[in-house]
Amino acid sequence: MSPHETRHLIGDYLAAFNANDTDGLLALLDEDVVHDINQGGREIGREKFRWFLGQMSLHYRETLRDIVIMVSEDGHRAAAEFTVHGTYLATAEGLPPASGQSYSLSAGLFFEIDDGRISRVSTHYNLAEWIRQVEASGR
């Protein structure tokens, strides 16, 4: 893909995320997408990604803003940096209790692109900062 096409693909991915369009987002992924979860494991496959998104929607409502997309010259890799604005809806295992706390933090995604689809998504954010914000607003 050209850098322009990759930028458009990543923009579509982020727009689908913000629209809570799970099917639209999944349609952009390779069947064997590699998903590196922030400070977690690695999952492989579109259906595992679907399950992950379902779990996320139970616990969090998030919108990505201030998005900047960066693309390699060959169009095979991309990154997006943004601010996550969210609400912690339900307690997730191993995390502080949820009571509708709001949070806002910087985050990033790294992508690999193969044959016009996203073949890897790696998520990175500061979990300790997220916990600090959630605990502070839950008091």
N, C-alpha and C positions, 0 to 999 in steps of 0.2 A: 504494500500500500504506500501511497505517497504520504508525506508528512501532512498535507492538507486533509487527505481522507482519514488518516489516523486521528487528527485533531477533531474532526467531525464525529468519528466513532466514539471517542472518549467524551465529547460533549453530549452525545446522545445517551451514553451510559449514565452520566451525572444527572441529566435532565430526567431520565427514567427513575433514578433514585429519588430525586426531589418530588416527583409526581406519585411516588409509591406505586409505580407501574412494574411490578415484579415480572410479569410475562415479557414486557418490552425490554427490561434489563437483561433477563436471561437469554432472550433471542440474540443478543450481541455477543454472547459467550460461546467459546468452543465447547463441544460436548465433554471434552476432558480437561476443562479449565482447572488450573492449579490455583488454589486460594490459600494464601498465607495470612492467617488470622493474627492480628496484633497481639504480641506477647502470648501467642497460643501455638496451635499446631498447624499442620498443612492438610488440607482436604482436596480431593481431586474429584471432579465431575460436576456437571450442571445440576444434577438432582441434589447433591449435597449442598451446593450453593443455594438452591431453592429452600432447603430446610433451614440453612443458616439465616437467610433473609426472613423466613417465617418466625424464627426465634427472636430475631432482632426486633421485629414489629410488635411482638408481645411485650417487650421490655422497654423499648425506646421509640420516641417519635423525633425524627431528626430532619433538618434541612441544611443543605450545604450552601454557603454563601462565599462571596469574595473569591471565586474560583479562578485559578490560573492553571492553564494546561501547557505543558512543555512536551515537545516531541523530538525524537532523535532525527537526524538528517535522513536516515534510511526509512523512517516510518515504522520500524519494528518495535520500538519501545517508546513509552510515554509516561508522564507523571502528572499528577494533579495535586495542587496544594489549595487548601480552602479552610474556612472556619465552619465548624460544626455547631449548629444551634439546636439544642435538644431538650427533651423532657424525659425524665426517668420515670416510666410508668408502673413497672412491676419489678420486684426484686429478682435480680439474676443471681444464680448460684455463685457463692464466693465473693459477692460484692455487697456493699452497704445496703440497708433497707431502702426501698423506694417509697416515696410519698409525693410524687409529682414534681420533684426538684428540677430546676432548669440548670443548664450548663452551656458553656460556649468555650471551645478550644480549637486550636490549630491542629490540622491533621493532613495526611497525605496518602495518596495511592500511587503505586507503581504498576505499570501494565506491560505485558508483552503482547504483540499482535502477530498472528499467523493466519494466512489465507483469509484475511478480511474479518476475522473474529478475535476477540480478546481471549488469549490462551493462559494468561496469568494475571491475577490481581493480588497485590500485597498491600496490606493496610498498616499504617503507622500513625500512632498518636501517643500522647503522654498519659498513660493510665493513672499514674500517681496524681497528676493534676486533675484529671476527671474525678477521682475519688475525693480529693480535697474540696472541689467545688460542690459535689453532691452532699458530702458530709456538712459543709458550711451552710448550704441552703436548706438542709433538712433540720436544722436546729430551731 
